Amino acid sequence: MTIKPAAPAASAGACRITIDGVSRVVEPGLSVAAALVATGEIGFSRSKSGAPRGVFCGMGACHDCLVTIDGRTSQRACMSPVADGMVIDRQSARPDIRDPGLRDVGVPPRAIPVRPVEMLVIGAGPAGLSAASVAARPRRRASRWPRTPRRAPARR
């Protein structure tokens, strides 16, 4: 999906980038996402259903603006600054693990080693860090909650 872009302002230091094989001129200092939108490109990649994906959060927390930059797959357009001569390609929702653009990820292992653990905390947010901190403390006496209330002795 595209929108009609405004004519780029000619300025000293403008960056020339290539988007899907088409050369464009953008202002320096923009993120790749801002440069794409400025040139009229609002669909950066496709979802699994085929719908176009563009900027959603604009701060690197989601994966809606993933593009291939200079041959490196799955780069966040909102977090990557444009550079003169940069080559940007839109990508599918599920890049092929054998794609040369993923060479920096490394070779997938043949098998993942299994390691027995007593407790596994998944997540490094506030709750996960708190759970890991408590789990790392020396063992404490077990207690039950709610405690069974003690009954008062019967009066005679």
C-alpha positions in Angstrom: 0.0 0.0 0.0 1.4 3.4 -0.9 0.3 7.0 -0.4 1.3 9.9 -2.7 4.5 11.4 -1.2 5.3 15.0 -0.9 8.2 16.1 -3.1 11.4 15.7 -1.2 13.1 18.9 -0.2 16.5 19.2 -1.7 18.9 19.8 1.2 22.6 19.5 1.7 23.4 16.1 3.1 20.2 14.3 1.8 20.5 10.5 1.9 19.9 8.4 -1.2 18.4 5.1 -0.2 17.0 2.2 -2.3 13.6 0.8 -1.4 12.7 -2.5 -3.2 15.0 -1.5 -6.0 13.7 2.1 -6.4 16.1 4.9 -5.6 14.7 7.6 -3.2 16.1 10.7 -1.6 15.3 11.3 2.1 16.3 13.7 4.8 19.2 12.7 7.0 18.5 11.8 10.6 15.2 10.0 9.9 14.6 6.4 11.0 14.0 3.9 8.2 10.3 3.8 9.2 10.0 7.6 8.9 11.9 7.6 5.6 9.6 4.9 4.2 6.5 6.8 5.3 7.9 10.1 3.9 8.4 8.4 0.5 4.8 7.1 0.6 5.5 3.5 1.7 3.3 2.5 4.6 3.3 -1.2 4.2 6.7 -2.4 5.3 6.1 -6.2 5.4 3.2 -8.7 5.3 1.5 -10.5 8.2 0.9 -14.3 8.0 -2.6 -13.5 6.5 -1.0 -11.3 3.8 -2.2 -8.0 5.3 0.3 -5.1 5.1 2.2 -4.2 8.3 3.6 -0.8 9.0 4.5 1.3 12.1 2.6 0.2 15.2 4.5 1.2 18.3 7.3 3.2 16.8 9.7 2.4 19.6 11.0 -1.1 18.9 8.7 -3.1 21.1 6.6 -4.8 18.5 7.6 -6.5 15.2 5.3 -4.8 12.8 7.9 -2.7 11.0 10.5 -5.4 10.2 12.4 -4.9 6.9 15.6 -6.2 5.4 18.3 -3.6 5.5 21.5 -4.0 3.6 20.9 -7.8 3.4 20.1 -8.2 7.1 16.7 -9.7 7.6 14.2 -8.6 10.3 15.5 -5.2 11.3 13.2 -2.8 13.1 12.6 0.1 10.7 11.6 2.4 13.6 14.9 1.8 15.4 17.3 2.0 12.4 18.6 5.4 11.2 18.9 5.9 7.5 22.3 6.0 5.9 23.4 7.1 2.5 23.4 4.2 0.1 21.2 2.0 2.3 19.3 -0.8 0.6 15.9 -1.6 2.1 13.6 -4.4 1.1 10.2 -5.4 2.4 10.0 -9.0 3.7 7.5 -11.7 4.2 6.1 -12.4 7.7 8.1 -15.6 8.0 11.6 -15.3 6.7 13.2 -18.6 5.7 15.8 -19.7 8.3 18.1 -20.7 5.4 18.0 -17.2 4.0 21.5 -15.7 3.7 20.2 -12.6 5.3 20.0 -14.5 8.5 23.7 -15.6 8.5 24.4 -13.5 11.5 21.9 -15.4 13.6 24.0 -18.6 13.3 23.5 -22.2 12.4 20.4 -23.7 14.0 21.4 -26.5 16.4 20.6 -30.1 15.5 19.2 -30.7 19.0 18.6 -28.5 22.0 20.3 -29.8 25.2 17.9 -30.8 28.0 18.9 -29.7 31.5 16.9 -30.7 34.6 16.0 -27.7 36.7 14.2 -27.3 40.0 12.4 -24.2 38.9 12.2 -22.3 35.6 11.3 -18.6 35.5 10.3 -17.4 32.1 10.4 -13.7 31.5 12.6 -10.9 32.7 9.9 -8.3 33.5 9.2 -7.2 37.1 7.3 -10.4 38.0 9.9 -12.7 36.5 12.8 -10.9 38.2 10.9 -10.9 41.5 10.2 -14.7 41.2 13.8 -15.4 40.3 15.0 -13.4 43.3 12.8 -15.2 45.7 13.7 -18.6 44.2 17.4 -17.8 44.6 17.1 -17.3 48.4 18.2 -20.1 50.7 15.4 -22.6 51.3 12.9 -21.4 53.9 10.6 -23.3 56.2 7.5 -24.2 54.3 4.3 -22.7 55.6 0.8 -23.0 54.5 -1.5 -20.2 53.6 -4.1 -19.6 54.8 -3.1 -21.0 58.1 -5.6 -23.1 59.9 -6.8 -20.9 62.8 -6.1 -22.3 66.3 -9.2 -23.2 68.2 -9.7 -21.7 71.6 -9.9 -24.2 74.4 -13.5 -25.1 75.3 -14.8 -23.3 78.4 -16.3 -25.4 81.2 
